[in-house]
Amino acid sequence: MNSRTKKFLSYYKPYLGLLIADMACAVAVSAITLALPLCVRYITVDVLEKNLPDALGQIYMMGAIMLVLVILHTVCNMFISYQGHMMGAMMESDMRSELFDHYQKQSFRFYDEQKTGQLMTRTTNDILSLTELYHHGPEDLMIAAMKFIGAFIILVNIDLKLTLIVFLFLPVIAVYAVYFNKKMNAALRKSKDRIGDINAQVEDTLSGIRVVQSFTNEHIERSKFAYENSRFVESRREGYKSETYFHEGLIAFTQLITVAVVVFGGAAMLHVELALADLLTFVLCIGILIEPIQRLVNFARLYQEGLTGFERFMEMLEIEPDIQDAADAAELAWVEGNVAFRNVSFKYQKNYVLKNLSLHIGAGEYVALVGSSGVGKTTLCSLIPRFYDVSEGEILLDGVNIRDIRLRSLRSSIGIVQQDIYLFAGTVLDNIRYGRPDASRDEIVEAARKASAHDFIMQLPDGYDTDIGQRGVKLSGGQKQRLSIARVFLKDPPILIFDEATSALDNESERAIQEAMEKLSDNRTTLVIAHRLSTVRNAGRIVVLTENGIGEQGTHKELLAKGGAYAQLYNMQLTI
């Protein structure tokens, strides 16, 4: 048994009691289905042909037994249908939760290489197809096996020659089923890939709908969607074609079996080798024999759909997070805020963004990073909370290599305010509370005051309980930025990173946010990435990054006096 098979079966473990009950009901359903033709045979052969003296009473008694069996059959089927499906749904839920947790452990590098729509498809559509397999798989196999073996025993006892004729069809059916089953599997896999592409395209277009409409490029997005949509339709065409040949072909085979039984059974009756009552029982049992074949057909379909979904599920689950806690990683008891880069190099693919860089930031120091686009300012800051791991060298926090610190502990000590603010759908209160989920309302309001956000919040329709929409679309850029700063105030971390937090704002909003940032950075180690150099004139130290590493560093006045790269950048902005 390979590891994937073990993983597949492991999801049954929490629901073993329910599975056993489901299997017991499946056994009962199979036994009753086999017993009903025997009850009919008892009436036709043992009662009517032998003309028993109490024939009417025997018929009524057998009718009562059959009625009880039908009621029991119905109850068991209802249990299988409801509780069995719920078992599958709960297992599906467990898998979806596991995959979602796995996604959250992945680093930024993983998301750089993946499409959100494809990840969503693996969490929804792919796992959805497993519900039916987990429920109907064991049940269909159990019922099919019992009915097939039981029907075979009954048929052999009625007429061996006729039974052998029936079983001559089975090898042909098996070869036919295996061939088209493989074609179905390939088509289903392609179809799941295509629906993932559609989801990725929809997610991309809707996320950028404001850009789409501002450039009146709806026709371009429509064209891209139409392309992905047509590819999906073509993949479904292949799938439906294989499924049609598979399903309808097997139905044709089962009908041929019935025809063969009637023809050869009728011939046997003419030669007085088979009684009418036995032929009637034989035909009823053929129906029971065909039903397991149909169940196996259904199982094959569920298996292929579920297998392709499970394979895509496991492909994601088997991608190990490239950033994990070391076995002996420690919790941070107290953070002063000394950050040191020692000969740090980093590359995304093949090209180095940072090469052999060394930098020390003292506890409580306010350091600004400036430089042209693409020199690695944001990358440098992303290495501190280990959103990416260094390719070479090391980063120390209070003298401890950050790889030896638990990720949760490390990131809890760092507050980040980005240029592209992400606010969640919900209320103002919910979004600020994200900084510390256990915070009281009073603490949230205090954080908003410190971030100069309280006044504008109180002017909103419902104050702190105002719904701000998806990604905070109901707020201005400055308002969103102040909420993000309030969120970091609430978190109260010893280390702060501002990633071009004011570059896209108007002058009034910039001043308000600059004041909030200065309040927040008081007595904290602060690293600021600045686009507008006017915002970092008060920084304790300005570090100028170039393609070759650190070009120069010093205070605003010192760097202007040098007349180097910083002075050129500053003078260039003054003339714009």
Helices and strands as residue ranges (DSSP letters): H 3-10, G 13-15, H 16-41, I 42-49, H 55-79, I 80-84, H 85-105, H 108-113, H 116-123, H 125-158, H 160-167, H 169-207, H 209-214, H 218-270, H 276-317, E 339-347, E 352-361, E 366-370, H 377-383, E 392-397, E 400-401, G 402-404, H 407-412, E 414-418, H 428-433, H 441-450, H 454-458, G 463-465, G 470-472, H 477-491, E 495-499, H 507-521, E 525-529, G 533-536, E 541-546, E 549-554, H 556-562, H 565-574
